[in-house]
Amino acid sequence: MYKIVSLLNSGLTPAALQGLADGVILGSLFSRYDDLSLYQEARKNGLQVYISIDQMIYEEDLELLRSYLSVIKTKEIAGVYFSDLAVLNEAKALGMQDMLIYDPLTLLTNSLDTVFFLKQGVQSCVLARELTLEEITEICKNAAGKVDLQLFGPLIMAVSRRKYLQSYFDYAGIDEDSKAEGGYLLQELSRREYYRITENEKESIVYTKDFAAPYKEYLQLQPLCQRVILCGDHVKGELLLRVLQDLQDLTAENAEEKRRRLQEDFPQESFNDAYLYRRTNLRK
């Protein structure tokens, strides 16, 4: 099982992960992480490089997608995370579908869907973030372990082409930058819960406010999956490194104590076990 880290907005570079992680997720059709220097730094520090194309592809993006995949094919890339099926079709045309890892964020909730996409030639699939421990365990077994899991960091809850922040600011006459680094917090009126929201040129992304950090369950799921993803979105570099360090010598005996100390050392954040013990009806 490999530990893979997404560095977006964390303030870290690949060199900081040496000896702590197995790989790093770089790149996007539209982000500043599509940077050759970061690719070279990751390779220099012994990290596997993964590319993210986890965004909706529109008609005007197809030419860029084709050229991007053609470049990726020539590099030492361990895998390409994608959510839009246009990526799968273009990758098949280039004979590189075995580099793909399907990550539709909230959609893969059962083993039949997972096995279907594995039969399309992708190397692995990322399960929905809202699944319980029991559900994840069953899917991993039925998919022969060809599964990636996001177990740390804020969980993506929704992606939309609509510019929620900019539309609200325009309507309310508020002079704010909708694309500000770090994003904003949304508050639900009915349940008084908070969510993080960011916006870029293409879409709005909603995350959970709390960070998933299921230390004990990480040990249970470790032998069942191919990779565990640590999401650096909205996570300070110091916190991300601390979690990676904790995982280095994590055992069943010290897992609860390490999690308790994590909360004590980062009191401004809230940590939970994601949805591993609470079912949600927010399904496809």
HELIX and SHEET records of a PDB file:
HELIX    1   1 PRO A   14  LEU A   17  5                                   4    
HELIX    2   2 LEU A   36  LYS A   44  1                                   9    
HELIX    3   3 GLU A   59  ASP A   61  5                                   3    
HELIX    4   4 LEU A   62  LYS A   73  1                                  12    
HELIX    5   5 LEU A   85  ALA A   93  1                                   9    
HELIX    6   6 GLN A   97  MET A   99  5                                   3    
HELIX    7   7 SER A  111  LYS A  119  1                                   9    
HELIX    8   8 LEU A  133  ASN A  142  1                                  10    
HELIX    9   9 TYR A  164  ALA A  172  1                                   9    
HELIX   10  10 TYR A  215  LEU A  221  1                                   7    
HELIX   11  11 GLN A  222  LEU A  224  5                                   3    
HELIX   12  12 GLY A  237  GLN A  248  1                                  12    
HELIX   13  13 ALA A  255  ASP A  265  1                                  11    
SHEET    1   A 9 TYR A   2  SER A   6  0                                        
SHEET    2   A 9 GLY A  23  LEU A  26  1                                        
SHEET    3   A 9 GLN A  48  ILE A  53  1                                        
SHEET    4   A 9 GLY A  79  PHE A  82  1                                        
SHEET    5   A 9 LEU A 100  TYR A 102  1                                        
SHEET    6   A 9 SER A 124  VAL A 126  1                                        
SHEET    7   A 9 VAL A 147  PHE A 152  1                                        
SHEET    8   A 9 ARG A 227  CYS A 231  1                                        
SHEET    9   A 9 TYR A   2  SER A   6  1                                        
SHEET    1   B 4 ILE A 156  SER A 160  0                                        
SHEET    2   B 4 SER A 204  THR A 208 -1                                        
SHEET    3   B 4 TYR A 194  GLU A 199 -1                                        
SHEET    4   B 4 TYR A 184  GLN A 187 -1                                        
SHEET    1   C 2 PHE A 211  ALA A 212  0                                        
SHEET    2   C 2 PHE A 271  ASN A 272  1                                        
END                                                                             
